[in-house]
Amino acid sequence: MSQRFPLPAARHPIAARFIADAAAVREAIERFGSPLHVVFPQVMAENAAALAGVLRRHGVPYDIFYAHKVNASAALLAGASAAGLGADVASATELDRALAAGFAPNRIEATGPKAPAFIERVAALGITANADDLWELDRLAAVAPAGSAVPVVLRLSGFASPVVPHSRFGIDLADADAALETVRRAPGLELRGVAFHLDTADPAARVDALTESMAVVSAAYRKGLRPSVIDIGGGFRQRFVEEPEPFQRFAQELVTAPPGDLVWPGHDLGLRHGGAAAHKYGNHRPAIDVLERFLAAEIERRPVAEVLRECMLTLWIEPGKALVDHAGLTLTEVLYRKRAAGRDLVVLDLSRNQITPADQEVLLDPVLVDGRGDPPAEGVFLAGRLCLESDLVSRRKVFLDSEPSSGDVLAFVNTAAYQMDLSASSAGGHPPPPKVAAVLDGERFTFLADDTHGS
Ligand SMILES: Cc1ncc(COP(=O)(O)O)c(C=O)c1O
């Protein structure tokens, strides 16, 4: 028997309350089916208020754009609209959804690489275009209606600082002058600001990217342009665990554990080599810490917040995962248990790609709803419906609080950020799970099929 290595997931009180309410979980599954993605718009509203609170406390003029790509849920998008956020859309479909959810065009920003038809719609509606390339700028300039002022933000990359991670997105700083010239000459475009997006929690990286971006703002002013926005994108962290130690101990143990003991044979979750998955699931610091540390960091001995205020720049952020952190979970029924390859497997009514984005391997322990009895001494691997030998739902041996059996329900906590949609497909004829919004109303949860929102 191997050692127990439970990795409990942090739970928001609303999620904890839902999971503890076995009757509510049963009602949701009976009405909407299994597997089922449940979203909590109330948690998103809380996350939005927390981020806004930090920005207000630092006295920075700001705007928050919800990066809709993090979750296709109409309920969460409607929640963002109700919370007064803007919407960051990455496609014409997301744009349509944002308009349907009530965002006015001047509350929408289009980011990421854009196809010509999307660029045309962005220009026609006067939505802020966050330009990924000179090619996009040229097209925007060509289609922007004469006499209009389509707002443009230049997404920058190729920063000189060695601590800023490389990005394949954005306009290389070497081309910033050409980009400014394109905007300056285009009669239908107006430079709103400059942008970057970094997938890191490191405040030093954001501060360096900010400093280099502000040089582009100064260059724009010298050309007679009047940018007023610095958009630092998203990349604020999720809080997966209450405390980092169990995850750190697990990652260390994995280096020496016999192959196939803690992780399905042939896999190491990338952790054995200090891989990328480690930083995500081991994080216990909330997103507001990342924002707080950035605003308090110093540029030439003055806090970032003060520098922004003095330069009369409005700070935009585009959080995705930070806004939906803990704002959703995934339920699935246990089909059956079996022994295979000398190991205990719990087979779930779920496909691996319906809960796991491609670059994340680790799943923390799910929770057995209405579980009774003592924690089992041994862990189990979680298998699903998909067809490759590697398509386990969890390649990591998970440790449940009690023994699962057929018909029981497992809850995977905190899956709203990318996990529900990024890799989901209908492979094998299994459609992506439906979504339902669960709202805590007094003592009870009420449910709304997700597509009733925003219509
Ligand atoms: C331009 C841009 N902004 C914001 C986001 C949201 O990032 P996150 O979910 O890390 O906050 C992304 C994610 O890919 C992005 O590409």
The ligand as an SDF file (V2000), in Angstrom:
LIG
                    3D

 16 16  0  0  0  0  0  0  0  0999 V2000
   -5.4820   39.3320  -24.4000 C   0  0  0  0  0  0  0  0  0  0  0  0
   -5.9470   38.5250  -23.2440 C   0  0  0  0  0  0  0  0  0  0  0  0
   -6.5030   39.1630  -22.1970 N   0  0  0  0  0  0  0  0  0  0  0  0
   -6.9550   38.4800  -21.1320 C   0  0  0  0  0  0  0  0  0  0  0  0
   -6.8710   37.1080  -21.0810 C   0  0  0  0  0  0  0  0  0  0  0  0
   -7.3930   36.4080  -19.8600 C   0  0  0  0  0  0  0  0  0  0  0  0
   -6.3590   35.8080  -19.1920 O   0  0  0  0  0  0  0  0  0  0  0  0
   -6.5600   35.2180  -17.7210 P   0  0  0  0  0  0  0  0  0  0  0  0
   -7.6370   34.2240  -17.7880 O   0  0  0  0  0  0  0  0  0  0  0  0
   -5.2330   34.6320  -17.4340 O   0  0  0  0  0  0  0  0  0  0  0  0
   -6.8740   36.3540  -16.8170 O   0  0  0  0  0  0  0  0  0  0  0  0
   -6.2840   36.4020  -22.1400 C   0  0  0  0  0  0  0  0  0  0  0  0
   -6.1700   34.9450  -22.0830 C   0  0  0  0  0  0  0  0  0  0  0  0
   -5.7100   34.2730  -22.9410 O   0  0  0  0  0  0  0  0  0  0  0  0
   -5.8110   37.1380  -23.2550 C   0  0  0  0  0  0  0  0  0  0  0  0
   -5.2620   36.5060  -24.2910 O   0  0  0  0  0  0  0  0  0  0  0  0
  1  2  1  0
  2  3  1  0
  2 15  2  0
  3  4  2  0
  4  5  1  0
  5  6  1  0
  5 12  2  0
  6  7  1  0
  7  8  1  0
  8  9  2  0
  8 10  1  0
  8 11  1  0
 12 13  1  0
 12 15  1  0
 13 14  2  0
 15 16  1  0
M  END
$$$$
